[in-house]
Amino acid sequence: MTVTAPARELSKIARRLTGEGRGILAADESIATMSKRLEAEAIPASATTRRDYRQLLLTTPNLADSVSGIILSDETFGQTLSDGRAFPSAARDLGILPGIKVDTGVVPLPGTDALVTEGLDGLGERLGRYAANGAAFAKWRAVFDVETITTYSARVNAQALARYAGVCQRHGIVPIVEPEVLAVGSHDLVACAATTRLALNAVFDELGEADVDLSAIVLKPNFVAPGLDCQRVSARTVATVTYDVLRDTVPAVVPGIAFLSGGHTSADSNDFLRELNAIDETPWSMTFSFGRALVNDALATWSGSAANVTRAQQALLTNCRRAAEATR
Ligand code: 13P
């Protein structure tokens, strides 16, 4: 039987993940997504190349100076580095907390044009195994589109997030609660703000109903920004509107917020984060939990060749350091 970490311990882990000066590296792409990203760089996709790429990321020298946690997929969580260590224990050895993505992806939500995230069946049993193998935290991503969100789709996804978060805490695992409003599209800032508000209100209603300990979660939202195909606004404006939405929807007891990059460039994502952290006296710490904004350069530099590993690691480290600087 799993021995659950006391609530105090989970709050401490949530604070460690999101404290100033470090953030979370999202390296948990599904097998299908990771394979597509490898193939886009002309790297043949296999369990071995996916492992080699994640090993390159995790073993980047000095990564722990700017990275507090790494989110792994189920495949990587069960793999070993070339020195024989399992990924979760290698991460801990390196001073980085290992996390695990536990949702199983999205399917259409009948009766709507929206999506719903699945993965609740058997979740407790899976979390027990992940905890026994060293997972400190988990992630579940709900996906919302500005064009298709409804109050019903927000509630259904929020309910799943709340059930997931409750089961995580019972198993001594800090839940990353990720309601992502997609950045793809030509919607404007106002539409993104309204959609993010709807999603976050639903999420915190359901977390409350489920009696989830809000001091022991990490919220992973999108930046509130115009769609990627819409006219840009300044980073200061993105930060101001993002903060307005979060201040109205996220209780102050939540220790940390770790943003996803969502297809924004590394430079834009860092600018948004820097401007957010320039706002005085925010109730939560705000950091990054970026995927693409951190790893894209490393993947392109690596190209699947051992000769490029050092340069790829330098590219990753540069992006992680820049993101970490934006939290100060
Ligand atoms: P991006 O930063 O690439 O959006 O990925 C973060 C993530 O974990 C999405 O679930």
py3Dmol code that shows the C-alpha trace and the ligand (Angstrom):
import py3Dmol

protein = """\
ATOM      1  CA  MET A   1       0.000   0.000   0.000  1.00  0.00           C
ATOM      2  CA  THR A   2       1.178   3.490  -0.792  1.00  0.00           C
ATOM      3  CA  VAL A   3       2.124   5.634   2.170  1.00  0.00           C
ATOM      4  CA  THR A   4       0.657   9.050   1.388  1.00  0.00           C
ATOM      5  CA  ALA A   5       2.743  12.145   1.991  1.00  0.00           C
ATOM      6  CA  PRO A   6       1.176  14.480   4.548  1.00  0.00           C
ATOM      7  CA  ALA A   7      -0.518  17.611   3.164  1.00  0.00           C
ATOM      8  CA  ARG A   8       2.320  19.750   4.508  1.00  0.00           C
ATOM      9  CA  GLU A   9       4.814  17.759   2.502  1.00  0.00           C
ATOM     10  CA  LEU A  10       2.772  18.149  -0.701  1.00  0.00           C
ATOM     11  CA  SER A  11       2.582  21.934  -0.218  1.00  0.00           C
ATOM     12  CA  LYS A  12       6.333  21.980   0.188  1.00  0.00           C
ATOM     13  CA  ILE A  13       6.797  20.094  -3.071  1.00  0.00           C
ATOM     14  CA  ALA A  14       4.388  22.459  -4.887  1.00  0.00           C
ATOM     15  CA  ARG A  15       6.420  25.408  -3.587  1.00  0.00           C
ATOM     16  CA  ARG A  16       9.698  23.771  -4.538  1.00  0.00           C
ATOM     17  CA  LEU A  17       8.419  23.219  -8.081  1.00  0.00           C
ATOM     18  CA  THR A  18       7.337  26.823  -8.551  1.00  0.00           C
ATOM     19  CA  GLY A  19       9.712  28.843  -6.361  1.00  0.00           C
ATOM     20  CA  GLU A  20      11.532  31.838  -7.787  1.00  0.00           C
ATOM     21  CA  GLY A  21      14.445  31.142 -10.110  1.00  0.00           C
ATOM     22  CA  ARG A  22      13.401  27.725 -11.426  1.00  0.00           C
ATOM     23  CA  GLY A  23      10.578  26.161 -13.399  1.00  0.00           C
ATOM     24  CA  ILE A  24       9.328  22.914 -14.876  1.00  0.00           C
ATOM     25  CA  LEU A  25      10.486  21.292 -18.104  1.00  0.00           C
ATOM     26  CA  ALA A  26       7.571  19.635 -19.917  1.00  0.00           C
ATOM     27  CA  ALA A  27       9.054  16.629 -21.759  1.00  0.00           C
ATOM     28  CA  ASP A  28       5.917  14.497 -21.660  1.00  0.00           C
ATOM     29  CA  GLU A  29       4.790  14.475 -25.277  1.00  0.00           C
ATOM     30  CA  SER A  30       2.800  11.338 -26.106  1.00  0.00           C
ATOM     31  CA  ILE A  31       4.484   8.679 -28.245  1.00  0.00           C
ATOM     32  CA  ALA A  32       2.527   9.943 -31.293  1.00  0.00           C
ATOM     33  CA  THR A  33       3.397  13.628 -30.772  1.00  0.00           C
ATOM     34  CA  MET A  34       7.042  12.943 -29.941  1.00  0.00           C
ATOM     35  CA  SER A  35       7.373  10.701 -32.976  1.00  0.00           C
ATOM     36  CA  LYS A  36       5.961  13.443 -35.221  1.00  0.00           C
ATOM     37  CA  ARG A  37       8.392  16.002 -33.775  1.00  0.00           C
ATOM     38  CA  LEU A  38      11.355  13.659 -34.325  1.00  0.00           C
ATOM     39  CA  GLU A  39      10.288  12.894 -37.870  1.00  0.00           C
ATOM     40  CA  ALA A  40       9.916  16.617 -38.615  1.00  0.00           C
ATOM     41  CA  GLU A  41      13.677  16.822 -37.881  1.00  0.00           C
ATOM     42  CA  ALA A  42      14.338  13.774 -40.091  1.00  0.00           C
ATOM     43  CA  ILE A  43      15.101  11.606 -37.037  1.00  0.00           C
ATOM     44  CA  PRO A  44      13.575   8.106 -37.263  1.00  0.00           C
ATOM     45  CA  ALA A  45      11.045   7.717 -34.435  1.00  0.00           C
ATOM     46  CA  SER A  46      11.470   4.716 -32.137  1.00  0.00           C
ATOM     47  CA  ALA A  47      11.460   3.944 -28.413  1.00  0.00           C
ATOM     48  CA  THR A  48      15.254   4.260 -28.596  1.00  0.00           C
ATOM     49  CA  THR A  49      15.388   7.679 -30.283  1.00  0.00           C
ATOM     50  CA  ARG A  50      12.660   8.989 -27.959  1.00  0.00           C
ATOM     51  CA  ARG A  51      14.727   7.696 -25.021  1.00  0.00           C
ATOM     52  CA  ASP A  52      17.982   9.156 -26.387  1.00  0.00           C
ATOM     53  CA  TYR A  53      16.338  12.558 -26.855  1.00  0.00           C
ATOM     54  CA  ARG A  54      14.859  12.622 -23.325  1.00  0.00           C
ATOM     55  CA  GLN A  55      18.209  11.461 -21.924  1.00  0.00           C
ATOM     56  CA  LEU A  56      19.898  14.358 -23.731  1.00  0.00           C
ATOM     57  CA  LEU A  57      17.443  16.786 -22.108  1.00  0.00           C
ATOM     58  CA  LEU A  58      17.623  15.388 -18.578  1.00  0.00           C
ATOM     59  CA  THR A  59      21.408  15.021 -18.443  1.00  0.00           C
ATOM     60  CA  THR A  60      22.122  18.580 -19.565  1.00  0.00           C
ATOM     61  CA  PRO A  61      24.868  19.766 -17.202  1.00  0.00           C
ATOM     62  CA  ASN A  62      23.622  22.271 -14.601  1.00  0.00           C
ATOM     63  CA  LEU A  63      19.984  21.864 -15.689  1.00  0.00           C
ATOM     64  CA  ALA A  64      18.858  21.814 -12.032  1.00  0.00           C
ATOM     65  CA  ASP A  65      20.036  25.404 -11.598  1.00  0.00           C
ATOM     66  CA  SER A  66      17.031  26.545 -13.632  1.00  0.00           C
ATOM     67  CA  VAL A  67      14.750  23.472 -13.679  1.00  0.00           C
ATOM     68  CA  SER A  68      12.935  22.231 -10.562  1.00  0.00           C
ATOM     69  CA  GLY A  69      10.956  19.408 -12.138  1.00  0.00           C
ATOM     70  CA  ILE A  70      10.607  17.427 -15.360  1.00  0.00           C
ATOM     71  CA  ILE A  71       7.318  16.022 -16.638  1.00  0.00           C
ATOM     72  CA  LEU A  72       7.779  12.612 -18.229  1.00  0.00           C
ATOM     73  CA  SER A  73       5.471  10.448 -20.305  1.00  0.00           C
ATOM     74  CA  ASP A  74       4.645   6.899 -19.253  1.00  0.00           C
ATOM     75  CA  GLU A  75       7.073   5.527 -21.829  1.00  0.00           C
ATOM     76  CA  THR A  76      10.040   7.570 -20.569  1.00  0.00           C
ATOM     77  CA  PHE A  77       9.113   7.027 -16.921  1.00  0.00           C
ATOM     78  CA  GLY A  78       9.664   3.293 -17.447  1.00  0.00           C
ATOM     79  CA  GLN A  79      12.866   3.645 -19.491  1.00  0.00           C
ATOM     80  CA  THR A  80      16.478   3.689 -18.325  1.00  0.00           C
ATOM     81  CA  LEU A  81      19.367   5.972 -19.231  1.00  0.00           C
ATOM     82  CA  SER A  82      22.347   4.418 -20.985  1.00  0.00           C
ATOM     83  CA  ASP A  83      24.050   4.102 -17.566  1.00  0.00           C
ATOM     84  CA  GLY A  84      21.188   1.851 -16.421  1.00  0.00           C
ATOM     85  CA  ARG A  85      19.468   4.290 -14.051  1.00  0.00           C
ATOM     86  CA  ALA A  86      15.683   4.649 -14.356  1.00  0.00           C
ATOM     87  CA  PHE A  87      14.613   8.126 -15.488  1.00  0.00           C
ATOM     88  CA  PRO A  88      12.805   9.063 -12.249  1.00  0.00           C
ATOM     89  CA  SER A  89      15.758   8.141 -10.032  1.00  0.00           C
ATOM     90  CA  ALA A  90      18.241   9.807 -12.382  1.00  0.00           C
ATOM     91  CA  ALA A  91      16.142  12.990 -12.217  1.00  0.00           C
ATOM     92  CA  ARG A  92      16.197  12.920  -8.413  1.00  0.00           C
ATOM     93  CA  ASP A  93      19.969  12.290  -8.417  1.00  0.00           C
ATOM     94  CA  LEU A  94      20.328  15.413 -10.552  1.00  0.00           C
ATOM     95  CA  GLY A  95      18.231  17.562  -8.180  1.00  0.00           C
ATOM     96  CA  ILE A  96      15.155  17.599 -10.431  1.00  0.00           C
ATOM     97  CA  LEU A  97      11.788  16.272  -9.246  1.00  0.00           C
ATOM     98  CA  PRO A  98      10.258  13.699 -11.619  1.00  0.00           C
ATOM     99  CA  GLY A  99       6.628  14.090 -12.683  1.00  0.00           C
ATOM    100  CA  ILE A 100       4.327  11.984 -14.808  1.00  0.00           C
ATOM    101  CA  LYS A 101       1.620  12.873 -17.317  1.00  0.00           C
ATOM    102  CA  VAL A 102      -1.357  10.693 -16.424  1.00  0.00           C
ATOM    103  CA  ASP A 103      -4.197  11.750 -18.692  1.00  0.00           C
ATOM    104  CA  THR A 104      -4.651   9.600 -21.774  1.00  0.00           C
ATOM    105  CA  GLY A 105      -5.523  12.392 -24.189  1.00  0.00           C
ATOM    106  CA  VAL A 106      -8.613  14.041 -25.609  1.00  0.00           C
ATOM    107  CA  VAL A 107     -11.688  12.725 -27.412  1.00  0.00           C
ATOM    108  CA  PRO A 108     -14.710  14.602 -28.796  1.00  0.00           C
ATOM    109  CA  LEU A 109     -17.291  15.427 -26.122  1.00  0.00           C
ATOM    110  CA  PRO A 110     -20.632  14.113 -27.451  1.00  0.00           C
ATOM    111  CA  GLY A 111     -23.301  16.773 -27.918  1.00  0.00           C
ATOM    112  CA  THR A 112     -20.704  19.524 -28.381  1.00  0.00           C
ATOM    113  CA  ASP A 113     -17.881  20.541 -30.704  1.00  0.00           C
ATOM    114  CA  ALA A 114     -15.527  20.549 -27.717  1.00  0.00           C
ATOM    115  CA  LEU A 115     -13.042  17.991 -26.399  1.00  0.00           C
ATOM    116  CA  VAL A 116     -12.857  16.123 -23.125  1.00  0.00           C
ATOM    117  CA  THR A 117      -9.745  14.633 -21.544  1.00  0.00           C
ATOM    118  CA  GLU A 118      -9.850  10.979 -20.517  1.00  0.00           C
ATOM    119  CA  GLY A 119      -7.785   8.843 -18.140  1.00  0.00           C
ATOM    120  CA  LEU A 120      -9.687   8.510 -14.858  1.00  0.00           C
ATOM    121  CA  ASP A 121     -10.271   4.750 -15.078  1.00  0.00           C
ATOM    122  CA  GLY A 122      -7.673   2.931 -13.002  1.00  0.00           C
ATOM    123  CA  LEU A 123      -5.963   6.226 -12.149  1.00  0.00           C
ATOM    124  CA  GLY A 124      -5.503   5.441  -8.444  1.00  0.00           C
ATOM    125  CA  GLU A 125      -3.782   2.170  -9.215  1.00  0.00           C
ATOM    126  CA  ARG A 126      -1.488   3.820 -11.782  1.00  0.00           C
ATOM    127  CA  LEU A 127      -0.629   6.684  -9.424  1.00  0.00           C
ATOM    128  CA  GLY A 128       0.233   4.192  -6.704  1.00  0.00           C
ATOM    129  CA  ARG A 129       2.766   2.601  -9.051  1.00  0.00           C
ATOM    130  CA  TYR A 130       4.178   5.947 -10.186  1.00  0.00           C
ATOM    131  CA  ALA A 131       4.523   7.096  -6.567  1.00  0.00           C
ATOM    132  CA  ALA A 132       6.286   3.855  -5.628  1.00  0.00           C
ATOM    133  CA  ASN A 133       8.691   4.478  -8.510  1.00  0.00           C
ATOM    134  CA  GLY A 134       9.538   7.993  -7.404  1.00  0.00           C
ATOM    135  CA  ALA A 135       7.007  10.372  -8.996  1.00  0.00           C
ATOM    136  CA  ALA A 136       6.675  13.595  -6.989  1.00  0.00           C
ATOM    137  CA  PHE A 137       3.985  15.161  -9.100  1.00  0.00           C
ATOM    138  CA  ALA A 138       1.608  14.486 -11.986  1.00  0.00           C
ATOM    139  CA  LYS A 139      -0.004  16.391 -14.819  1.00  0.00           C
ATOM    140  CA  TRP A 140      -3.449  16.316 -16.445  1.00  0.00           C
ATOM    141  CA  ARG A 141      -4.211  18.604 -19.380  1.00  0.00           C
ATOM    142  CA  ALA A 142      -7.711  19.748 -20.295  1.00  0.00           C
ATOM    143  CA  VAL A 143      -8.016  21.487 -23.656  1.00  0.00           C
ATOM    144  CA  PHE A 144     -10.336  24.371 -24.494  1.00  0.00           C
ATOM    145  CA  ASP A 145     -10.846  26.148 -27.777  1.00  0.00           C
ATOM    146  CA  VAL A 146     -12.170  29.693 -27.836  1.00  0.00           C
ATOM    147  CA  GLU A 147     -14.571  28.732 -30.659  1.00  0.00           C
ATOM    148  CA  THR A 148     -16.044  25.603 -29.099  1.00  0.00           C
ATOM    149  CA  ILE A 149     -16.001  26.007 -25.308  1.00  0.00           C
ATOM    150  CA  THR A 150     -19.393  25.844 -23.565  1.00  0.00           C
ATOM    151  CA  THR A 151     -20.266  26.025 -19.882  1.00  0.00           C
ATOM    152  CA  TYR A 152     -20.980  22.281 -20.102  1.00  0.00           C
ATOM    153  CA  SER A 153     -17.603  21.400 -21.688  1.00  0.00           C
ATOM    154  CA  ALA A 154     -15.848  23.597 -19.146  1.00  0.00           C
ATOM    155  CA  ARG A 155     -17.645  21.865 -16.270  1.00  0.00           C
ATOM    156  CA  VAL A 156     -17.064  18.324 -17.551  1.00  0.00           C
ATOM    157  CA  ASN A 157     -13.344  18.946 -18.053  1.00  0.00           C
ATOM    158  CA  ALA A 158     -13.064  20.762 -14.733  1.00  0.00           C
ATOM    159  CA  GLN A 159     -14.752  17.863 -12.966  1.00  0.00           C
ATOM    160  CA  ALA A 160     -12.233  15.428 -14.437  1.00  0.00           C
ATOM    161  CA  LEU A 161      -9.365  17.720 -13.378  1.00  0.00           C
ATOM    162  CA  ALA A 162     -10.784  17.879  -9.856  1.00  0.00           C
ATOM    163  CA  ARG A 163     -11.208  14.101  -9.609  1.00  0.00           C
ATOM    164  CA  TYR A 164      -7.649  13.615 -10.888  1.00  0.00           C
ATOM    165  CA  ALA A 165      -6.274  16.177  -8.414  1.00  0.00           C
ATOM    166  CA  GLY A 166      -8.049  14.509  -5.488  1.00  0.00           C
ATOM    167  CA  VAL A 167      -6.748  11.060  -6.435  1.00  0.00           C
ATOM    168  CA  CYS A 168      -3.199  12.470  -6.804  1.00  0.00           C
ATOM    169  CA  GLN A 169      -3.245  13.978  -3.334  1.00  0.00           C
ATOM    170  CA  ARG A 170      -4.532  10.707  -1.837  1.00  0.00           C
ATOM    171  CA  HIS A 171      -1.485   9.014  -3.342  1.00  0.00           C
ATOM    172  CA  GLY A 172       0.980  11.586  -2.060  1.00  0.00           C
ATOM    173  CA  ILE A 173       1.487  13.206  -5.465  1.00  0.00           C
ATOM    174  CA  VAL A 174       1.190  16.915  -6.235  1.00  0.00           C
ATOM    175  CA  PRO A 175      -1.245  17.469  -9.111  1.00  0.00           C
ATOM    176  CA  ILE A 176      -0.420  19.937 -11.864  1.00  0.00           C
ATOM    177  CA  VAL A 177      -3.846  21.166 -12.910  1.00  0.00           C
ATOM    178  CA  GLU A 178      -3.651  22.254 -16.543  1.00  0.00           C
ATOM    179  CA  PRO A 179      -6.636  23.881 -18.220  1.00  0.00           C
ATOM    180  CA  GLU A 180      -5.181  25.011 -21.569  1.00  0.00           C
ATOM    181  CA  VAL A 181      -6.984  27.491 -23.770  1.00  0.00           C
ATOM    182  CA  LEU A 182      -5.416  26.834 -27.160  1.00  0.00           C
ATOM    183  CA  ALA A 183      -3.450  29.665 -28.775  1.00  0.00           C
ATOM    184  CA  VAL A 184      -4.086  28.457 -32.336  1.00  0.00           C
ATOM    185  CA  GLY A 185      -6.547  30.605 -34.245  1.00  0.00           C
ATOM    186  CA  SER A 186      -7.300  34.237 -34.972  1.00  0.00           C
ATOM    187  CA  HIS A 187      -9.310  35.102 -31.839  1.00  0.00           C
ATOM    188  CA  ASP A 188      -8.464  38.333 -30.067  1.00  0.00           C
ATOM    189  CA  LEU A 189      -7.261  39.060 -26.546  1.00  0.00           C
ATOM    190  CA  VAL A 190     -10.781  39.669 -25.216  1.00  0.00           C
ATOM    191  CA  ALA A 191     -11.968  36.261 -26.449  1.00  0.00           C
ATOM    192  CA  CYS A 192      -8.967  34.524 -24.875  1.00  0.00           C
ATOM    193  CA  ALA A 193      -9.605  36.339 -21.598  1.00  0.00           C
ATOM    194  CA  ALA A 194     -13.302  35.370 -21.531  1.00  0.00           C
ATOM    195  CA  THR A 195     -12.526  31.728 -22.351  1.00  0.00           C
ATOM    196  CA  THR A 196      -9.726  31.482 -19.784  1.00  0.00           C
ATOM    197  CA  ARG A 197     -11.991  33.034 -17.168  1.00  0.00           C
ATOM    198  CA  LEU A 198     -14.766  30.531 -17.932  1.00  0.00           C
ATOM    199  CA  ALA A 199     -12.335  27.613 -17.747  1.00  0.00           C
ATOM    200  CA  LEU A 200     -10.606  28.736 -14.536  1.00  0.00           C
ATOM    201  CA  ASN A 201     -13.862  29.521 -12.759  1.00  0.00           C
ATOM    202  CA  ALA A 202     -15.152  26.040 -13.597  1.00  0.00           C
ATOM    203  CA  VAL A 203     -11.875  24.456 -12.465  1.00  0.00           C
ATOM    204  CA  PHE A 204     -11.789  26.174  -9.065  1.00  0.00           C
ATOM    205  CA  ASP A 205     -15.527  25.491  -8.499  1.00  0.00           C
ATOM    206  CA  GLU A 206     -14.932  21.786  -9.061  1.00  0.00           C
ATOM    207  CA  LEU A 207     -11.669  21.671  -7.071  1.00  0.00           C
ATOM    208  CA  GLY A 208     -13.638  23.181  -4.198  1.00  0.00           C
ATOM    209  CA  GLU A 209     -16.490  20.659  -4.562  1.00  0.00           C
ATOM    210  CA  ALA A 210     -13.931  17.837  -4.590  1.00  0.00           C
ATOM    211  CA  ASP A 211     -12.261  19.199  -1.456  1.00  0.00           C
ATOM    212  CA  VAL A 212      -8.862  19.315  -3.130  1.00  0.00           C
ATOM    213  CA  ASP A 213      -6.180  20.950  -0.973  1.00  0.00           C
ATOM    214  CA  LEU A 214      -5.403  24.084  -3.000  1.00  0.00           C
ATOM    215  CA  SER A 215      -2.187  24.670  -1.076  1.00  0.00           C
ATOM    216  CA  ALA A 216      -0.856  21.457  -2.616  1.00  0.00           C
ATOM    217  CA  ILE A 217      -1.493  21.937  -6.333  1.00  0.00           C
ATOM    218  CA  VAL A 218       0.330  23.690  -9.146  1.00  0.00           C
ATOM    219  CA  LEU A 219      -1.853  25.518 -11.669  1.00  0.00           C
ATOM    220  CA  LYS A 220      -0.634  25.362 -15.270  1.00  0.00           C
ATOM    221  CA  PRO A 221      -2.585  27.849 -17.365  1.00  0.00           C
ATOM    222  CA  ASN A 222      -2.057  29.508 -20.728  1.00  0.00           C
ATOM    223  CA  PHE A 223      -0.965  33.107 -21.050  1.00  0.00           C
ATOM    224  CA  VAL A 224      -3.980  35.248 -21.917  1.00  0.00           C
ATOM    225  CA  ALA A 225      -2.962  36.472 -25.359  1.00  0.00           C
ATOM    226  CA  PRO A 226      -4.457  36.979 -28.814  1.00  0.00           C
ATOM    227  CA  GLY A 227      -4.507  33.866 -31.026  1.00  0.00           C
ATOM    228  CA  LEU A 228      -1.318  33.126 -32.951  1.00  0.00           C
ATOM    229  CA  ASP A 229      -2.966  34.371 -36.185  1.00  0.00           C
ATOM    230  CA  CYS A 230      -4.295  37.593 -34.671  1.00  0.00           C
ATOM    231  CA  GLN A 231      -2.678  41.025 -34.472  1.00  0.00           C
ATOM    232  CA  ARG A 232      -0.071  41.007 -31.672  1.00  0.00           C
ATOM    233  CA  VAL A 233      -0.234  43.114 -28.524  1.00  0.00           C
ATOM    234  CA  SER A 234       2.652  44.067 -26.228  1.00  0.00           C
ATOM    235  CA  ALA A 235       4.013  41.662 -23.621  1.00  0.00           C
ATOM    236  CA  ARG A 236       3.022  44.183 -20.970  1.00  0.00           C
ATOM    237  CA  THR A 237      -0.607  43.999 -22.164  1.00  0.00           C
ATOM    238  CA  VAL A 238      -0.561  40.197 -22.171  1.00  0.00           C
ATOM    239  CA  ALA A 239       0.803  40.229 -18.622  1.00  0.00           C
ATOM    240  CA  THR A 240      -1.729  42.789 -17.389  1.00  0.00           C
ATOM    241  CA  VAL A 241      -4.715  40.920 -18.812  1.00  0.00           C
ATOM    242  CA  THR A 242      -3.361  37.526 -17.724  1.00  0.00           C
ATOM    243  CA  TYR A 243      -2.932  38.841 -14.202  1.00  0.00           C
ATOM    244  CA  ASP A 244      -6.449  40.366 -14.167  1.00  0.00           C
ATOM    245  CA  VAL A 245      -7.963  37.003 -15.117  1.00  0.00           C
ATOM    246  CA  LEU A 246      -5.864  35.024 -12.617  1.00  0.00           C
ATOM    247  CA  ARG A 247      -6.437  37.460  -9.758  1.00  0.00           C
ATOM    248  CA  ASP A 248     -10.207  37.100 -10.225  1.00  0.00           C
ATOM    249  CA  THR A 249     -10.238  33.312 -10.516  1.00  0.00           C
ATOM    250  CA  VAL A 250      -7.278  31.736  -8.661  1.00  0.00           C
ATOM    251  CA  PRO A 251      -7.408  31.671  -4.842  1.00  0.00           C
ATOM    252  CA  ALA A 252      -4.380  33.135  -3.093  1.00  0.00           C
ATOM    253  CA  VAL A 253      -3.809  29.853  -1.245  1.00  0.00           C
ATOM    254  CA  VAL A 254      -2.540  28.262  -4.486  1.00  0.00           C
ATOM    255  CA  PRO A 255       1.231  28.371  -4.025  1.00  0.00           C
ATOM    256  CA  GLY A 256       2.402  28.475  -7.591  1.00  0.00           C
ATOM    257  CA  ILE A 257       1.405  29.020 -11.190  1.00  0.00           C
ATOM    258  CA  ALA A 258       3.545  27.498 -13.945  1.00  0.00           C
ATOM    259  CA  PHE A 259       2.590  28.638 -17.442  1.00  0.00           C
ATOM    260  CA  LEU A 260       2.595  26.520 -20.585  1.00  0.00           C
ATOM    261  CA  SER A 261       4.086  28.129 -23.716  1.00  0.00           C
ATOM    262  CA  GLY A 262       1.330  26.906 -26.037  1.00  0.00           C
ATOM    263  CA  GLY A 263       3.087  27.615 -29.358  1.00  0.00           C
ATOM    264  CA  HIS A 264       4.305  31.096 -28.455  1.00  0.00           C
ATOM    265  CA  THR A 265       8.000  31.572 -29.238  1.00  0.00           C
ATOM    266  CA  SER A 266      10.612  31.266 -26.498  1.00  0.00           C
ATOM    267  CA  ALA A 267      11.224  35.014 -26.634  1.00  0.00           C
ATOM    268  CA  ASP A 268       7.513  35.886 -26.362  1.00  0.00           C
ATOM    269  CA  SER A 269       6.894  33.338 -23.585  1.00  0.00           C
ATOM    270  CA  ASN A 270       9.810  34.723 -21.578  1.00  0.00           C
ATOM    271  CA  ASP A 271       8.674  38.315 -22.157  1.00  0.00           C
ATOM    272  CA  PHE A 272       5.159  37.463 -20.914  1.00  0.00           C
ATOM    273  CA  LEU A 273       6.594  35.767 -17.819  1.00  0.00           C
ATOM    274  CA  ARG A 274       9.018  38.606 -17.097  1.00  0.00           C
ATOM    275  CA  GLU A 275       6.250  41.210 -17.312  1.00  0.00           C
ATOM    276  CA  LEU A 276       4.014  39.111 -15.059  1.00  0.00           C
ATOM    277  CA  ASN A 277       6.751  38.896 -12.455  1.00  0.00           C
ATOM    278  CA  ALA A 278       7.252  42.654 -12.650  1.00  0.00           C
ATOM    279  CA  ILE A 279       3.738  43.100 -11.190  1.00  0.00           C
ATOM    280  CA  ASP A 280       3.948  43.973  -7.488  1.00  0.00           C
ATOM    281  CA  GLU A 281       2.682  41.736  -4.699  1.00  0.00           C
ATOM    282  CA  THR A 282       1.091  38.873  -6.597  1.00  0.00           C
ATOM    283  CA  PRO A 283      -0.328  36.198  -4.273  1.00  0.00           C
ATOM    284  CA  TRP A 284       1.299  33.199  -5.990  1.00  0.00           C
ATOM    285  CA  SER A 285       4.751  32.607  -7.416  1.00  0.00           C
ATOM    286  CA  MET A 286       4.734  32.505 -11.210  1.00  0.00           C
ATOM    287  CA  THR A 287       7.113  30.420 -13.268  1.00  0.00           C
ATOM    288  CA  PHE A 288       7.274  28.321 -16.424  1.00  0.00           C
ATOM    289  CA  SER A 289       6.274  24.812 -17.322  1.00  0.00           C
ATOM    290  CA  PHE A 290       7.176  25.181 -20.968  1.00  0.00           C
ATOM    291  CA  GLY A 291       7.591  22.411 -23.492  1.00  0.00           C
ATOM    292  CA  ARG A 292       8.280  23.723 -26.979  1.00  0.00           C
ATOM    293  CA  ALA A 293       9.647  27.101 -25.847  1.00  0.00           C
ATOM    294  CA  LEU A 294      12.444  25.233 -24.052  1.00  0.00           C
ATOM    295  CA  VAL A 295      13.135  22.204 -26.224  1.00  0.00           C
ATOM    296  CA  ASN A 296      12.571  23.164 -29.868  1.00  0.00           C
ATOM    297  CA  ASP A 297      16.097  24.541 -30.346  1.00  0.00           C
ATOM    298  CA  ALA A 298      17.670  21.511 -28.683  1.00  0.00           C
ATOM    299  CA  LEU A 299      15.732  19.064 -30.841  1.00  0.00           C
ATOM    300  CA  ALA A 300      16.650  20.883 -34.067  1.00  0.00           C
ATOM    301  CA  THR A 301      20.321  21.109 -33.027  1.00  0.00           C
ATOM    302  CA  TRP A 302      20.543  17.448 -32.036  1.00  0.00           C
ATOM    303  CA  SER A 303      19.209  16.059 -35.367  1.00  0.00           C
ATOM    304  CA  GLY A 304      19.622  12.553 -33.933  1.00  0.00           C
ATOM    305  CA  SER A 305      23.428  12.671 -33.973  1.00  0.00           C
ATOM    306  CA  ALA A 306      25.606  11.899 -30.943  1.00  0.00           C
ATOM    307  CA  ALA A 307      28.087  14.478 -32.248  1.00  0.00           C
ATOM    308  CA  ASN A 308      25.518  17.248 -31.597  1.00  0.00           C
ATOM    309  CA  VAL A 309      24.509  16.315 -28.048  1.00  0.00           C
ATOM    310  CA  THR A 310      26.672  18.918 -26.318  1.00  0.00           C
ATOM    311  CA  ARG A 311      25.491  21.744 -28.572  1.00  0.00           C
ATOM    312  CA  ALA A 312      21.849  20.639 -28.185  1.00  0.00           C
ATOM    313  CA  GLN A 313      22.248  20.618 -24.404  1.00  0.00           C
ATOM    314  CA  GLN A 314      23.699  24.127 -24.546  1.00  0.00           C
ATOM    315  CA  ALA A 315      20.654  25.280 -26.540  1.00  0.00           C
ATOM    316  CA  LEU A 316      18.330  23.777 -23.920  1.00  0.00           C
ATOM    317  CA  LEU A 317      20.285  25.273 -21.044  1.00  0.00           C
ATOM    318  CA  THR A 318      20.246  28.735 -22.640  1.00  0.00           C
ATOM    319  CA  ASN A 319      16.450  28.612 -22.993  1.00  0.00           C
ATOM    320  CA  CYS A 320      15.947  27.288 -19.450  1.00  0.00           C
ATOM    321  CA  ARG A 321      18.225  29.997 -18.029  1.00  0.00           C
ATOM    322  CA  ARG A 322      16.370  32.731 -19.919  1.00  0.00           C
ATOM    323  CA  ALA A 323      13.012  31.441 -18.681  1.00  0.00           C
ATOM    324  CA  ALA A 324      14.373  31.180 -15.140  1.00  0.00           C
ATOM    325  CA  GLU A 325      15.632  34.772 -15.320  1.00  0.00           C
ATOM    326  CA  ALA A 326      12.112  35.832 -16.263  1.00  0.00           C
ATOM    327  CA  THR A 327      10.855  34.553 -12.884  1.00  0.00           C
ATOM    328  CA  ARG A 328      13.067  36.915 -10.910  1.00  0.00           C
TER     329      ARG A 328
END
"""
ligand_1 = """\
10
13P
P 4.037 23.772 -24.461
O 4.804 24.715 -23.574
O 4.808 23.317 -25.667
O 2.669 24.295 -24.783
O 3.845 22.435 -23.647
C 3.506 22.504 -22.330
C 2.670 21.356 -21.978
O 3.028 20.570 -21.132
C 1.369 21.193 -22.655
O 0.623 20.220 -22.002
"""
view = py3Dmol.view(width=600, height=400)
view.addModel(protein, "pdb")
view.setStyle({"model": 0}, {"cartoon": {"style": "trace"}})
view.addModel(ligand_1, "xyz")
view.setStyle({"model": 1}, {"stick": {}})
view.zoomTo()
view.show()
